[in-house]
C-alpha cells in the first residue's frame, strides 16, 4: 500500500459533492416551500433567465423549487438525467445568514430570508429517487436541473387528492366502499410491532452522555453503540406507545436526512461521508473533520491533529488481541471497559451506516476491531459488534468495513470471524436485521460460498447432510440457509414436501470459477467464550498483544 500519500475515497457511484457550509444543527422540519419568499410558477421557472447570462438579476426568480418538489438532475457523468427530490436548500454565501444558527432555508428567520434575492444565491440538497441515500448531494448550479421536468409538491398532492376523490365517488355510485389506505409515513401510525430499531430510538431520546474530543471540549451530543442499549422482554401494546415510537421514527428520519459532515481525514486517507452522524454541533458544518486512526478522537483543525498525533500514546486499539495472521490482527473490546473508544467508533461508523441507529450506551456490547499492522501501528480497517446477551441468537449487531479498505476481502473475513466465535460458543448465529444494502450482498455471498463448499464435500464423501447438519457445521442459522437455498433455486416441491435439490455439475462449476475469499482461520484465533472464563480472569493470553506492542516500538 502507498505510504505518505493522501487518498480520496468516494462512494461507489461517484464523488459526493459538498462544501464547508454544512448545517451545524438540524431540527425537525416539514416539507414546505421557502416562507416569505415568492415562488416562481412553472412558466417562469423554465424561462431563459436560467440559460442566459445576460438576463438582469432583478428578473431572476428567487427559487424555482420548494422542499419536496421533484425534478430531473444531470448525473455526475454529465450525460444522463436522474429524477430527484429536493430535501433542503441553503444560501451559498454565509454572509447573508447574519449570525443565524442554521443555514438551512427551512430554519431561517424572515429577516434573514429577505437578504436572499436571486436564485444564484441558493443551492439544493437532493435525494436521487430509487437510489441509496449515500449518493445524496448538494447541487450548486441551477444548470444541472432540467426545469421542464419540475413536479411541484403542491401539484403532486393535488393530483393524489383528485384521484382519491374520484375513487370515493366511484365507490359511492356503485354502492361499494373504498378501504382507507393506512399511512405509515407520518407520526402517530404504527404497525404495532415493537421493532428493535424503535426501542433504540426511544432510548436515544431518553439517555444522555458526554464525549470528549482531543480539543478538550465535552459535548452532550449523541455518542452511541452499534445497537440498542436495552432489549426489553415485553411488547409495547398500548396505542400511546405505538404513536410515540412512530413519532420517534419520523423525527429520526427528519433529523438525519441531510449529511452534517462532508468528509473526514483519517491517517493517510481522506474519505467522503455517506450519511448523517450525531457529532457535536461544534464539529459539524466544517470542510473536514480530522480523526485519529488509533484512538478515534476527532478534531476540527489540522494543527490540532498534528499536535495530537505527536502526543497520542495509542498505536493499536485498546483491549485484548484475539487473532493474528501475518499483518492482520483483531482486538476484542468490552464496551463497558473501553467506553470512550467505542463511543467514538460508533460516531465514526455512523457516517457510513444508514440502517443502524446509534446509542449512548455501549456497555451491553463487545466490539471486535480488525486492523492492518505495519511498523507504524495497527490501522483500523473495520469492525463488528455483538450483544453480550442476545435473546434472538444474534452473533453480530453492526458490521462495517471502512470505504478505504472495501473490496479487499475484509467484509467476508469479519463475517466468518463472527461465525467462528459462534462455533466456539457451540451456538448457531445470525446477523441482526435489517441489513444494509451492502450487508445483504456480503452475507448472501458468504452464505452461498459456505453452502457450495458443504455440497462439494458432501459429493466427495457420498453422504447426505440435512439442513440442521449444515447449520451445526457452519453455525449458520437454519432460516438463513433456507433463504439462501431459495435464492439459488435449490428448494423444490416433490411428493408433497419441500426438498433440497442440488445438481452436482452446478456445484462443481461454482467451485471451479469462484474467487478465493479471505476467511478467518481457526488456528490463529486465540479466544475463549466468556461463559467459560473464570470469574475475574480475562480468558485471553496477553502474550500476543504484548508482543505486538514490542514490535511497534
Buried (B, 14 or more C-beta within 10 A) or exposed (E): EEEEEEEEBBBEBEEBBBEEBBBBBBEBBEBEBBEEBEBBEBEBBBBEBBEEEEEEEEEBBBBBBBBBBBBBBBBBEEEEBBBBBBBBBBBBEBEBBEEBEBBBBBBBBEEBBEBBEBBBBBBBBBBBEEEBBBBBBBBBEBEBBBBEBBBBBEEEEEEEEEEEEEEEEEEEEEEEEEEEEEEEEEBEBBEEEBBBBBBBBBBBEEBEBBBBBBBEEEBEBBBBBBBBBEBEEEEBEEEEBBBBBBBBBBBBEBBBBBBBBBBBBBBBBBBBBBBBBBBBBBBBBBEBBBBBBBBBBBBBEEEBBEEBBEEBEBBBBBBBBBBBBEEBBBBBBBBBEBBBBBBBBBBBBBBBBBBBBBBBBBBBBBBBBBBBBEEEBBBBBBBBBBBEEBEEEBBBBBBBBBBBBBEBBBBBBBBBBBBBBBBBBEBBBBBBEEBBEBBEEBBBBBBBBBBBBBBBEBBEEEEEBEEEEBBBBBBBBBEBBBBBBEEBEBBEEEEEEEEBEBEEEBBBEBBEEEEEBBBBBEEBBBBBEBEEEEEEEBBBEEEBBEEBBEEBE
